[in-house]
Amino acid sequence: MTKEFQKIYKYTAIYEPAENGGYVVSVPALPGCVTQGENFEDARKMAEDAIKGCIAVLKEDGDEVPIEPEGVVISEVKIANQRFI
């Protein structure tokens, strides 16, 4: 009896409000992996599908699937609007 193992991939998804409502989602570790949804939950589900699709295409093409490094930190950086001379 053989056991099957499934590899678990973990990626950071960035959700940005869309101009017409909903969210646009991008996955920096998977260039070109972008999707959108009408609300946050829809966008999250669409992101899962988009990531699965990107990984499937990479594997079909024989390309390496990028692995996001552990310890990624996402932080907002605020800059005061200053006049530069």
C-alpha positions in Angstrom: 0.0 0.0 0.0 1.5 3.3 -1.0 0.8 6.7 0.6 0.3 9.8 -1.5 1.7 13.1 -0.2 0.4 16.4 -1.3 2.8 19.4 -1.2 1.4 22.5 0.5 2.4 25.8 -1.1 2.0 29.1 0.9 1.9 32.5 -0.8 1.2 36.1 0.2 -1.7 37.6 -1.7 -2.2 41.4 -1.9 -5.7 42.6 -2.0 -6.2 46.1 -3.3 -9.6 47.9 -3.6 -10.7 48.0 -7.3 -12.0 51.3 -8.8 -15.4 49.8 -9.5 -15.7 47.9 -6.2 -14.4 44.6 -5.1 -10.7 43.7 -4.9 -7.8 43.1 -7.3 -5.5 40.4 -6.0 -1.9 39.8 -6.9 0.6 37.2 -5.8 4.2 38.7 -5.8 5.9 35.3 -5.7 4.1 34.2 -8.8 4.6 36.9 -11.5 1.5 37.4 -13.6 -0.8 35.8 -11.0 -3.5 38.4 -10.8 -7.3 38.1 -10.3 -10.2 39.9 -8.9 -13.5 39.5 -7.0 -16.6 41.4 -6.2 -16.0 41.3 -2.5 -13.2 40.1 -0.2 -14.5 36.5 0.1 -15.0 36.2 -3.6 -11.5 37.7 -4.2 -10.0 35.2 -1.8 -11.6 32.2 -3.6 -10.5 33.6 -7.0 -7.0 34.0 -5.6 -6.9 30.3 -4.6 -8.1 29.3 -8.1 -5.6 31.7 -9.8 -2.7 30.3 -7.7 -3.7 26.7 -8.5 -3.8 27.6 -12.2 -0.4 29.3 -12.1 1.2 26.3 -10.4 -0.5 23.9 -12.9 0.8 25.8 -15.9 4.3 26.0 -14.4 4.3 22.3 -13.8 2.9 21.5 -17.3 5.7 23.7 -18.8 8.3 21.9 -16.8 9.2 25.1 -15.0 10.1 25.3 -11.3 7.3 26.4 -9.0 8.6 29.4 -7.0 8.6 29.0 -3.2 8.0 32.1 -1.1 10.6 32.4 1.6 9.6 32.0 5.2 9.4 35.2 7.3 8.0 37.5 4.7 6.9 40.7 6.4 4.3 43.0 4.9 4.3 46.5 6.3 2.7 49.8 5.4 5.1 52.6 5.1 3.8 56.2 5.4 5.7 59.1 4.0 4.8 62.7 4.7 4.1 64.8 1.7 7.1 67.1 1.7 8.2 69.8 -0.7 11.5 68.9 -2.2 13.8 71.7 -3.3 
